[in-house]
Amino acid sequence: MSPYVSKIDRRTALKWLSAAAVTLAVAPTMARAATYVKTPKGYGTDPDMLNPTSPWDRIMTDRQLQLTAVLTDIILPAEGEHPAPSAIGVPDFVNEWVSSPYEQTKSDQKVILEGLDWIDAEAKGRGAKGFVEADSGVQMAIVTAIAKPDASAAHAFFKRFRHLTLGGYYSTPEGFADIGYIGNVPMESYPGPDATMKAMLEERMKAIGI
């Protein structure tokens, strides 16, 4: 895999963060979180989506970003017309997520960053230069081990990382396409109910005596 290069700008990342917050069921919403969450000095107000400048810095090191790219693609590999997470910027989304100063994201920051460092060290312990450079056999052995449900910190990391990967991916147009969701598409004209719908309507009307 070639080194990952960031694919989305900050404005896009911030919009994505807000959209994915709904997908990931984070409560309260990002827009309301800052009203009671302790914020770092100098943070200010919630991001202005019309302004591409973010009020916080992305905190992942390049190494952690590369680890994120490799792991997201292992969790959700490319298939047919559906691109891998790294191809559409999911690593940037994860970086933005753990960098933001909200209650849930700050909690995820520690879990995700420490977990990324852990899998890198684990790969080195298995004879590789690191997780990114390890062959697929070593990578899959590590992922398979931490994917097994238990009380370990490694599994807690993987479970949350996988949640962020899927939540980020499936809040994109590419993710919508993968699950067949087309959203609100305007129709040129209304074709009226088909035969099946008409039969259901007639049955309901008879049932209520119309």
Buried (B, 14 or more C-beta within 10 A) or exposed (E): EEEBEBBBEBBBBBEBBBBBBEBBEBEBEBEEBBEEBEBEEEBEEBBEEEEEEBBBEBEBEEBBBBBBBBBBBBBBEEEEEBBBBBBBBBBBBBBBBBBBBBBBBBEBBEBBBEBBBBBBEBBBEBEBEBBBBBEEEBBEBBBEBBBEEEEEEBBBBBBBBBBBBBBBBBBBEBBBEBEEEEEEEEEEEEEEEEEEEEEEEEEEEEEEEE
